[in-house]
Every structure is written in structure tokens, then in C-alpha cells.
Amino acid sequence: MTTTFQCTRCGECCRIPGQIHLTETDIARMAAFLKLTEQDFIQRHTDLARDRRDLVIKGDPASPCQFLRGNDCVIYPVRPEQCAAYPAKWNNPGWENICKRDVGGG
């Protein structure tokens, strides 16, 4: 039996404490979507990661993502790779209790 994930866009994954790491591609796509230059996007919306190796979305790691409005991600079409990969490529303990799943045979 295989399990497939069905995102309901509830926004709960956007409330998980931690940092959202950005790739160069993420920054380019998000800046264009927000009609900002990449430099303006970096200045307004990013911080240096705790490990000082890359950029992360600005904000308190214990608070919801700054791009979450209610339960909606305002940048959903260009959300960071880290967000798009949740929960298939990475997840946190108990994610099954946060996210709805469709279970299919196969």
C-alpha cells in the first residue's frame, strides 16, 4: 500500500517552529512574484541563517511564516523549495497529525 499526500492548504506547516532556508532560485522566483529586485527582496524579507551558511525568511523562528495570512500562503505559487518538499522530502515528528493524507492502494 502506498500513501500519497494531499495538501489541504491549512497552513499548519507554516506554523512549525524553525527557519525556512532559501535557495538562489527561491529568491529569484519570490522576488519576481512580489515585483521586487532580488536585492530588495533580500533586504526586506531575509535574515542570515543561524548557521550563517545561507539566507532564511525573516522572522522569529518560533512564529508563523511572514508570508502566511490566515491559513493562506501569499506566495504559494513560488513558495520556497523547502516548503514545497514538505512532508515528502523532510518533515517533523508528528507531521501525520498536522497534515491530512489520502491513502491509496498500490
N, C-alpha and C positions, 0 to 999 in steps of 0.2 A: 504494500500500500504506500502511495506517495502522498505527501502533504504539500499542498500549494497554498501560498499566502495570498490573501485578498485584502488589500489596503482599503480601509473604510474612511480614511482621512479624518480620523477622530482627533488627531493632534497630540495624542498621549506620548508618542515617541519624541516629540518636540519639547516635552517637559522633563525628560530624563536628565538628571544632573550630568554635566560633563562639557567637554569642548567639541565644537564642530570644526574639524580641520578642513582647510580649503586647498585645492589644487590650483595650479595656474589656469587650467581650463575652467574650473568653477568660477574663479574671479572674473575671467573674461566674459563668460556667459551671464553671470549675475549682473555685472556692470552694464552690459549692453541692454539687458532686460529692464534695468532701472534707469536707463538713459543717462548713465554716468561714465566718465572716463574711468579706466582701471585705477588710476592713481586716486581719483576722488572716492571711488568705492573703497579702496584700501584705507584711506584716511577716515572715512565716515563709519565704516562697518566692520573693521577688523582690528584685532589685537595680536600681539605676538603670543604664540602658544607657550604654555608653562615650560615645555622642554626647550623652548627657544629655537625650534627647528623649522617651524612654518607658521603660517597665519591661521587664525581661527576667527569665527564670527564673534564680534564684540559682545561683551555682556558678562554677567555673573554666571559662572558655570552651574550654580545651584538654581538659577532661574530659567524659565522657558526661553526658547529662542526668540530673538528680537523680531524675527520675521513671522511669528505666529500671531494671528489676530483671531481671537475666539478659538475656534478649532481649525482655522484655515491658514495654510502656509501661503503667504502673499507672493512667494517666488516659486511655487510648486513646479511649474514647467521647467525651471532651471535650477532646482534645488541642488545642493552640493552632492557629489558622488557618495559621500559618507551617508547622507540621508537616503538617497535612492537605493543604497545597498542594504538598508535595514529591513527586515531582520535576516535576509538570506546570507549575506557575507559577514555580518557582525551582529551581535545582539547582547543583551544584558540578562542576568539571571531573572527569571520570572516574566520574560517578554511574552510568553504564551498567555499570561493573564492580562496583558495590556492589549495585545493585538488579536483581532478576530482572524480565524483561519478557516479556509474551506478545505475539507478533507475529501480527496477523490481517490478512486482506485487506480492501480497501475503499476 
